[in-house]
Amino acid sequence: MTTLDLFLAPIYLIVIYALAYSHKNKHYKGHPLEPYFIPGLTIKIVGAILFGMVYQFYYRGGDTFWFYQGIEVIFATFLEDPAAAVQILFLNAWEWTPDTAQYTGKIWWFKDDNSFMVIKLGGLFSLFSFGSYAIISIFFALFSFWGMWKLLKVFYDRIPELHKQFAIAILFVPSVFFWGSGIMKDTMMIGSMGLVVYSFYMIFYKKEKRIKYYIALILFSYIMLKIRSFVFFTLAPTLLLSLYVLYSSRIKSAAVRTVVAPFLLGIMAIGSIGVISLTSNVNARYSLETLEKRAYDTQWWHNKVQELEGDKGSGYSLGEATTSIPGLAARFPLAVNVTLFRPYVWEINGPIMLQAALESIVVFFITLITLFKVGPGGFVRYSLKDPILAFALSFGILYAFGVGVTSNNFGALVRYKIPAIPLYLCALYILRYYAANKDKKLPELDKTEN
């Protein structure tokens, strides 16, 4: 924290809150979501500030400061040579021109495409923050809040009665607002994810034809692909799955549904493969041909680190690393369990792991209560009736498997898993709602207000 940060932060916060209150009063006055707008914004900003303090005083360094180092270079380049700075924003990692080489050579993570994307986005934020770390962090938090608020609106639109539960799951889970608020990949990822889901919902469910939703869907999908493609590769098929549930559930005849449903599912499956194949070209390091190998390499590396630490670190093991389909299938329940319900209390080795363990206990008991009220069969039965539930539950579980089977380190897992937690919890709340309101029929998705 510098003198510049201390001087600018109060000024920016006054302006931000003035605009926030004006927006709230204009769009949410008397609305059921009104009580969560300012608190949700505040918890994000507090999370960003705490995040920077933890990395500065607890970790005494780390990824966020390497991101900021690159952002500083881009900000300085804008001041010295604006044309070169604009060129940098359109470069991929390792790319350079005679005008940009002297600047990109100073960026520590210039050779990593995922990190470089975050640095470029932070460079844009720096133009409006005088290069201040604190203000750039707040802008990251604002972007994350924007995406999460849009995600909340999607679930509220489906079941307004659950506004409180949805708000808690999406805005106020500690790991999500902490790890998803600072200058990190995770912040840009969950913000972009929320905006992709909202744009998809408005286009395909609400039948909105406004161009802004198509632009948002393409733009934020691109950001997801550039930062963490595997999140998008889980999101796209599960969103398409929701469309399958939507259209198949509208077929009234059981006989026709039996005949047509497999064809719809096949179309969605082909569409999912097509989306992944096409988007793989955006980021070759996560192409279909290399994705399995990268997962294997990541797991192998974490295993080696754990061996070097003498099994005293924060690593975990799900058994011998494998890329075979039977091997991955056998580890599916273990991977989902480690993401959603671990670390256990006896695996705690520091304050960060303590928070993660306590949160995992809460998620476990909410899951247990839901299982008791709904029953295992209810998870499938209700998901086949509600496309939003099908999306949230399938994404939460599939993504939990993906990060659980590849992370092999609780320190990494606690950050990687934050896209899954809000959607998984929302799914549990919807399941419990259906179990308690078996005879209630919800309105058609394309006829409600958002």
C-alpha positions as CSV (number, residue, x, y, z in Angstrom):
1,M,0.0,0.0,0.0
2,T,1.6,3.3,-1.1
3,T,0.8,6.9,-0.4
4,L,-0.9,7.1,-3.8
5,D,-3.2,4.3,-2.8
6,L,-4.1,5.9,0.5
7,F,-4.9,9.2,-1.2
8,L,-6.9,7.8,-4.2
9,A,-8.9,5.0,-2.5
10,P,-11.3,7.2,-0.5
11,I,-12.0,9.4,-3.5
12,Y,-12.7,6.5,-5.8
13,L,-14.8,4.8,-3.2
14,I,-17.0,7.9,-2.7
15,V,-17.6,8.1,-6.5
16,I,-18.2,4.3,-6.8
17,Y,-20.7,4.3,-3.9
18,A,-22.5,7.4,-5.2
19,L,-22.9,5.7,-8.6
20,A,-23.9,2.4,-7.0
21,Y,-26.6,4.0,-4.8
22,S,-27.9,5.9,-7.9
23,H,-28.1,2.7,-9.9
24,K,-29.8,0.8,-7.1
25,N,-32.4,3.4,-6.5
26,K,-33.1,3.6,-10.3
27,H,-33.3,-0.1,-11.0
28,Y,-34.0,-1.9,-7.8
29,K,-36.0,0.4,-5.5
30,G,-38.4,-1.9,-3.7
31,H,-37.2,-4.9,-5.6
32,P,-36.5,-8.1,-3.7
33,L,-32.9,-8.0,-4.7
34,E,-32.4,-4.5,-3.5
35,P,-31.1,-5.5,0.0
36,Y,-28.2,-7.4,-1.5
37,F,-26.9,-4.9,-4.0
38,I,-24.8,-2.6,-1.8
39,P,-23.7,-5.3,0.7
40,G,-22.7,-7.5,-2.3
41,L,-20.7,-4.7,-3.8
42,T,-19.1,-3.9,-0.4
43,I,-18.1,-7.5,0.3
44,K,-16.3,-7.6,-3.1
45,I,-14.4,-4.4,-2.4
46,V,-13.5,-5.6,1.1
47,G,-12.4,-8.9,-0.4
48,A,-10.1,-7.1,-2.8
49,I,-8.5,-5.1,-0.1
50,L,-8.1,-8.1,2.3
51,F,-6.7,-10.1,-0.6
52,G,-4.0,-7.6,-1.2
53,M,-3.2,-7.3,2.5
54,V,-3.0,-11.1,2.9
55,Y,-0.6,-11.4,0.0
56,Q,1.5,-8.5,1.2
57,F,1.7,-9.3,4.9
58,Y,1.0,-13.1,5.1
59,Y,2.5,-14.5,2.0
60,R,4.9,-11.6,1.5
61,G,4.5,-11.8,-2.2
62,G,2.8,-13.9,-4.8
63,D,0.9,-14.0,-8.1
64,T,-1.1,-10.9,-7.6
65,F,2.1,-8.8,-7.4
66,W,3.5,-10.4,-10.5
67,F,0.3,-9.5,-12.3
68,Y,0.6,-5.9,-11.0
69,Q,4.2,-5.8,-12.1
70,G,3.1,-6.4,-15.7
71,I,0.2,-3.9,-15.4
72,E,2.6,-1.3,-14.2
73,V,4.7,-1.8,-17.4
74,I,1.6,-1.4,-19.6
75,F,0.6,1.7,-17.7
76,A,4.1,3.2,-18.1
77,T,4.0,2.3,-21.8
78,F,0.8,4.2,-22.2
79,L,2.4,7.3,-20.7
80,E,5.6,7.0,-22.8
81,D,4.4,5.5,-26.1
82,P,0.6,5.1,-26.3
83,A,0.7,3.5,-29.8
84,A,3.1,0.8,-28.5
85,A,0.8,0.2,-25.5
86,V,-2.2,-0.3,-27.8
87,Q,-0.2,-2.8,-29.8
88,I,0.6,-4.7,-26.6
89,L,-3.1,-5.1,-25.9
90,F,-3.5,-7.1,-29.1
91,L,-0.5,-9.3,-28.8
92,N,-0.4,-12.9,-27.7
93,A,2.2,-14.2,-25.3
94,W,5.7,-14.4,-26.9
95,E,4.6,-12.0,-29.7
96,W,6.4,-8.7,-30.1
97,T,7.0,-6.0,-32.6
98,P,10.0,-3.6,-33.0
99,D,7.9,-1.0,-31.2
100,T,6.8,-3.2,-28.3
101,A,9.9,-5.4,-27.6
102,Q,11.5,-3.0,-25.2
103,Y,8.3,-2.9,-23.1
104,T,7.1,-6.5,-23.2
105,G,10.6,-7.7,-22.3
106,K,10.0,-6.2,-18.8
107,I,6.8,-8.1,-18.2
108,W,7.6,-11.1,-16.0
109,W,4.6,-13.2,-17.3
110,F,4.8,-12.1,-20.9
111,K,5.5,-15.7,-21.9
112,D,2.3,-17.1,-20.3
113,D,-0.7,-16.5,-22.5
114,N,-3.3,-16.9,-19.6
115,S,-1.5,-14.5,-17.3
116,F,-0.7,-12.1,-20.0
117,M,-4.5,-11.7,-20.7
118,V,-5.1,-10.7,-17.1
119,I,-2.2,-8.3,-17.3
120,K,-3.7,-6.7,-20.4
121,L,-7.1,-6.3,-18.8
122,G,-5.5,-4.8,-15.8
123,G,-3.5,-2.5,-18.1
124,L,-6.9,-1.1,-19.3
125,F,-8.1,-0.6,-15.7
126,S,-4.8,1.2,-14.9
127,L,-5.7,4.0,-17.4
128,F,-8.6,4.9,-15.1
129,S,-6.7,4.5,-11.8
130,F,-3.4,6.3,-12.2
131,G,-1.7,2.9,-12.0
132,S,-2.6,2.5,-8.3
133,Y,-2.6,-1.1,-7.0
134,A,-5.6,-0.5,-4.7
135,I,-7.8,1.1,-7.3
136,I,-7.0,-1.5,-9.9
137,S,-7.9,-4.2,-7.3
138,I,-11.2,-2.4,-6.8
139,F,-11.9,-2.4,-10.5
140,F,-11.2,-6.1,-10.6
141,A,-13.7,-6.5,-7.7
142,L,-16.3,-4.4,-9.5
143,F,-16.0,-6.6,-12.6
144,S,-16.4,-9.7,-10.5
145,F,-19.4,-8.2,-8.8
146,W,-21.0,-7.3,-12.1
147,G,-20.8,-10.8,-13.4
148,M,-22.0,-12.4,-10.1
149,W,-24.9,-9.9,-9.9
150,K,-26.0,-10.9,-13.4
151,L,-25.7,-14.6,-12.4
152,L,-27.9,-13.9,-9.4
153,K,-30.5,-12.3,-11.7
154,V,-30.7,-15.5,-13.7
155,F,-31.5,-17.6,-10.7
156,Y,-33.9,-15.0,-9.2
157,D,-35.8,-14.9,-12.5
158,R,-36.4,-18.7,-12.2
159,I,-37.5,-18.9,-8.6
160,P,-37.9,-15.4,-7.0
161,E,-38.9,-16.9,-3.6
162,L,-35.3,-18.1,-3.2
163,H,-33.7,-14.7,-3.6
164,K,-32.1,-14.8,-0.1
165,Q,-30.6,-18.3,-0.6
166,F,-29.3,-17.4,-4.1
167,A,-27.8,-14.2,-2.9
168,I,-25.9,-16.0,-0.1
169,A,-24.6,-18.7,-2.5
170,I,-23.5,-16.3,-5.3
171,L,-22.4,-13.2,-3.4
172,F,-21.5,-14.0,0.2
173,V,-19.6,-17.4,0.2
174,P,-16.2,-16.4,1.9
175,S,-13.9,-18.3,-0.5
176,V,-15.7,-16.9,-3.6
177,F,-15.7,-13.2,-2.6
178,F,-12.1,-13.5,-1.2
179,W,-10.3,-15.4,-4.0
180,G,-12.6,-13.9,-6.6
181,S,-12.0,-10.2,-5.9
182,G,-8.2,-9.4,-6.2
183,I,-5.9,-9.0,-9.1
184,M,-6.0,-12.6,-10.2
185,K,-7.2,-14.9,-12.9
186,D,-10.0,-16.2,-10.7
187,T,-11.5,-12.7,-10.4
188,M,-11.8,-12.2,-14.1
189,M,-12.9,-15.8,-14.6
190,I,-16.0,-15.8,-12.3
191,G,-17.0,-12.3,-13.5
192,S,-16.8,-13.4,-17.1
193,M,-18.6,-16.7,-16.3
194,G,-21.5,-14.8,-14.8
195,L,-21.8,-12.5,-17.8
196,V,-21.6,-15.5,-20.2
197,V,-24.4,-17.3,-18.4
198,Y,-26.6,-14.2,-18.2
199,S,-26.1,-13.4,-21.9
200,F,-26.8,-17.0,-22.9
201,Y,-30.0,-16.9,-20.7
202,M,-31.2,-13.6,-22.3
203,I,-30.6,-14.9,-25.8
204,F,-31.9,-18.4,-25.7
205,Y,-34.4,-18.3,-22.8
206,K,-35.8,-14.8,-22.8
207,K,-35.5,-14.5,-26.7
208,E,-33.8,-11.1,-26.5
209,K,-32.6,-10.0,-29.9
210,R,-30.5,-7.0,-28.7
211,I,-27.0,-7.0,-30.1
212,K,-25.4,-6.2,-26.7
213,Y,-26.2,-9.7,-25.5
214,Y,-24.5,-11.4,-28.5
215,I,-21.5,-9.1,-28.1
216,A,-21.3,-9.9,-24.4
217,L,-21.6,-13.6,-25.0
218,I,-18.7,-13.6,-27.5
219,L,-16.5,-11.1,-25.7
220,F,-16.6,-12.8,-22.2
221,S,-16.4,-16.3,-23.7
222,Y,-13.2,-15.1,-25.4
223,I,-11.9,-13.8,-22.0
224,M,-12.7,-17.1,-20.4
225,L,-10.9,-19.0,-23.2
226,K,-7.8,-16.9,-22.9
227,I,-7.6,-17.1,-19.1
228,R,-8.8,-20.6,-18.2
229,S,-10.2,-22.5,-21.1
230,F,-11.1,-25.6,-19.0
231,V,-13.8,-23.5,-17.2
232,F,-15.4,-22.6,-20.6
233,F,-15.1,-26.2,-21.7
234,T,-17.2,-27.2,-18.8
235,L,-19.6,-24.3,-19.1
236,A,-20.5,-24.6,-22.8
237,P,-21.7,-28.2,-22.7
238,T,-23.7,-27.7,-19.5
239,L,-25.4,-24.7,-20.9
240,L,-26.3,-26.7,-24.0
241,L,-27.5,-29.5,-21.8
242,S,-29.9,-27.0,-20.2
243,L,-31.4,-26.3,-23.7
244,Y,-31.9,-30.0,-24.2
245,V,-33.8,-30.2,-20.9
246,L,-35.8,-27.1,-21.9
247,Y,-37.0,-28.4,-25.3
248,S,-37.5,-32.0,-24.3
249,S,-39.6,-31.0,-21.2
250,R,-41.9,-29.1,-23.5
251,I,-42.9,-32.3,-25.4
252,K,-46.1,-33.3,-23.7
253,S,-46.4,-36.8,-25.2
254,A,-44.3,-39.4,-23.4
255,A,-44.1,-41.5,-26.5
256,V,-42.9,-38.6,-28.7
257,R,-40.5,-37.5,-26.0
258,T,-39.0,-41.0,-25.9
259,V,-38.4,-40.8,-29.6
260,V,-37.3,-37.2,-30.0
261,A,-35.3,-36.7,-26.8
262,P,-32.3,-38.8,-27.9
263,F,-32.1,-36.8,-31.1
264,L,-32.1,-33.5,-29.2
265,L,-29.5,-34.9,-26.8
266,G,-27.4,-35.9,-29.8
267,I,-27.7,-32.5,-31.4
268,M,-26.6,-30.9,-28.1
269,A,-23.7,-33.3,-27.7
270,I,-22.5,-32.6,-31.3
271,G,-22.9,-28.9,-30.6
272,S,-20.8,-29.2,-27.4
273,I,-18.0,-31.0,-29.3
274,G,-18.2,-28.3,-32.1
275,V,-18.0,-25.5,-29.6
276,I,-15.0,-27.0,-27.9
277,S,-13.3,-27.8,-31.2
278,L,-13.8,-24.3,-32.6
279,T,-12.8,-22.5,-29.4
280,S,-9.7,-24.7,-29.0
281,N,-8.3,-22.7,-31.9
282,V,-8.4,-19.6,-29.8
283,N,-6.0,-21.2,-27.2
284,A,-4.0,-24.1,-28.6
285,R,-2.6,-25.1,-25.3
286,Y,-6.0,-26.3,-24.3
287,S,-7.0,-28.0,-27.6
288,L,-8.7,-31.4,-27.5
289,E,-5.4,-33.0,-28.4
290,T,-3.4,-31.5,-25.5
291,L,-6.1,-31.1,-22.8
292,E,-5.7,-34.7,-21.4
293,K,-1.9,-34.4,-21.5
294,R,-1.9,-31.1,-19.6
295,A,-4.2,-32.6,-17.0
296,Y,-1.8,-35.5,-16.5
297,D,1.2,-33.1,-16.4
298,T,-0.4,-30.9,-13.8
299,Q,-1.2,-33.8,-11.6
300,W,2.3,-35.3,-12.0
301,W,3.9,-32.0,-11.1
302,H,1.8,-31.6,-7.9
303,N,2.7,-35.2,-6.9
304,K,6.4,-34.4,-7.3
305,V,6.1,-31.2,-5.3
306,Q,4.3,-33.2,-2.6
307,E,7.2,-35.8,-2.6
308,L,9.8,-33.0,-2.3
309,E,7.9,-31.5,0.6
310,G,8.0,-34.9,2.4
311,D,4.2,-35.0,2.4
312,K,4.2,-32.0,4.7
313,G,2.7,-29.5,2.4
314,S,-0.9,-28.9,1.4
315,G,-1.0,-31.6,-1.3
316,Y,-3.5,-34.4,-1.6
317,S,-3.6,-37.6,-3.6
318,L,-6.4,-39.5,-5.3
319,G,-4.1,-42.3,-6.3
320,E,-1.7,-42.8,-9.2
321,A,-2.0,-40.3,-12.0
322,T,-3.8,-41.7,-15.0
323,T,-5.4,-40.4,-18.2
324,S,-7.4,-43.5,-19.1
325,I,-11.2,-43.3,-19.2
326,P,-11.7,-46.2,-16.7
327,G,-9.1,-44.7,-14.4
328,L,-10.7,-41.2,-14.5
329,A,-14.2,-42.7,-14.0
330,A,-13.0,-44.6,-10.9
331,R,-11.7,-41.4,-9.4
332,F,-14.8,-39.4,-10.2
333,P,-16.4,-39.6,-6.8
334,L,-13.1,-39.0,-5.1
335,A,-12.4,-35.9,-7.2
336,V,-15.9,-34.4,-6.6
337,N,-15.6,-35.1,-2.9
338,V,-12.2,-33.4,-2.6
339,T,-13.4,-30.3,-4.4
340,L,-16.7,-29.9,-2.5
341,F,-16.0,-31.3,0.9
342,R,-12.3,-31.1,1.6
343,P,-10.0,-30.2,3.2
344,Y,-11.2,-32.0,6.3
345,V,-10.5,-30.5,9.7
346,W,-7.5,-32.8,10.3
347,E,-5.9,-31.7,7.1
348,I,-5.7,-28.0,8.2
349,N,-2.2,-26.6,8.1
350,G,-2.8,-22.9,8.3
351,P,-5.4,-20.1,8.6
352,I,-6.3,-20.3,4.9
353,M,-7.0,-24.0,5.1
354,L,-9.0,-23.5,8.3
355,Q,-11.4,-21.2,6.4
356,A,-11.6,-23.7,3.5
357,A,-12.3,-26.6,5.9
358,L,-15.1,-24.7,7.7
359,E,-16.7,-23.8,4.4
360,S,-16.5,-27.4,3.2
361,I,-18.2,-28.6,6.4
362,V,-21.1,-26.2,5.7
363,V,-21.4,-27.3,2.0
364,F,-21.3,-31.0,3.2
365,F,-24.2,-30.5,5.6
366,I,-26.3,-28.5,3.1
367,T,-25.7,-31.4,0.7
368,L,-26.6,-34.0,3.4
369,I,-29.8,-32.1,4.3
370,T,-30.8,-31.9,0.6
371,L,-30.2,-35.6,0.1
372,F,-32.4,-36.4,3.0
373,K,-35.2,-34.1,1.8
374,V,-35.0,-34.9,-1.9
375,G,-33.5,-38.4,-2.1
376,P,-30.8,-39.5,-4.6
377,G,-33.4,-40.0,-7.3
378,G,-34.7,-36.5,-6.9
379,F,-31.5,-35.0,-8.1
380,V,-32.1,-36.6,-11.5
381,R,-35.8,-36.4,-11.6
382,Y,-36.0,-32.7,-10.9
383,S,-33.1,-31.9,-13.1
384,L,-34.9,-33.4,-16.1
385,K,-37.7,-31.0,-15.5
386,D,-35.8,-27.7,-14.9
387,P,-33.1,-26.6,-17.3
388,I,-31.6,-24.1,-15.0
389,L,-31.3,-26.7,-12.3
390,A,-29.8,-29.1,-14.8
391,F,-27.2,-26.5,-15.8
392,A,-26.3,-25.6,-12.3
393,L,-26.0,-29.1,-10.9
394,S,-24.2,-30.6,-13.9
395,F,-21.7,-27.7,-14.0
396,G,-21.1,-27.8,-10.3
397,I,-20.4,-31.5,-10.3
398,L,-18.4,-31.8,-13.6
399,Y,-16.3,-28.8,-12.8
400,A,-15.7,-30.2,-9.3
401,F,-14.4,-33.4,-10.9
402,G,-12.2,-31.5,-13.3
403,V,-10.3,-29.4,-10.8
404,G,-10.3,-32.2,-8.1
405,V,-8.6,-34.7,-10.3
406,T,-6.0,-32.3,-11.6
407,S,-5.1,-29.9,-8.8
408,N,-3.6,-32.3,-6.2
409,N,-2.9,-29.3,-3.9
410,F,-5.4,-27.7,-1.5
411,G,-3.7,-24.3,-1.9
412,A,-4.5,-24.3,-5.6
413,L,-7.8,-26.1,-5.2
414,V,-9.3,-23.5,-2.9
415,R,-8.9,-20.9,-5.7
416,Y,-9.7,-23.1,-8.7
417,K,-13.0,-24.4,-7.3
418,I,-14.8,-21.1,-6.8
419,P,-16.7,-21.2,-10.1
420,A,-18.4,-24.4,-8.9
421,I,-19.5,-23.5,-5.4
422,P,-22.2,-20.8,-6.2
423,L,-23.8,-22.9,-8.9
424,Y,-23.7,-26.1,-6.9
425,L,-25.3,-24.4,-3.8
426,C,-28.0,-22.8,-6.0
427,A,-28.8,-26.2,-7.4
428,L,-29.2,-27.6,-3.9
429,Y,-31.5,-24.8,-2.9
430,I,-33.6,-25.4,-6.1
431,L,-33.8,-29.1,-5.3
432,R,-35.1,-28.4,-1.8
433,Y,-37.6,-25.9,-3.2
434,Y,-39.0,-28.6,-5.5
435,A,-39.2,-31.2,-2.8
436,A,-41.2,-28.8,-0.6
437,N,-43.4,-27.5,-3.5
438,K,-44.1,-30.7,-5.5
439,D,-47.4,-29.5,-6.8
440,K,-46.4,-26.0,-7.7
441,K,-45.8,-25.3,-11.4
442,L,-43.3,-22.6,-12.3
443,P,-44.0,-20.2,-15.2
444,E,-42.5,-20.8,-18.6
445,L,-38.9,-19.5,-18.8
446,D,-39.5,-17.3,-21.8
447,K,-42.5,-15.6,-20.2
448,T,-41.2,-14.3,-16.9
449,E,-39.7,-11.0,-16.2
450,N,-36.0,-10.4,-15.6
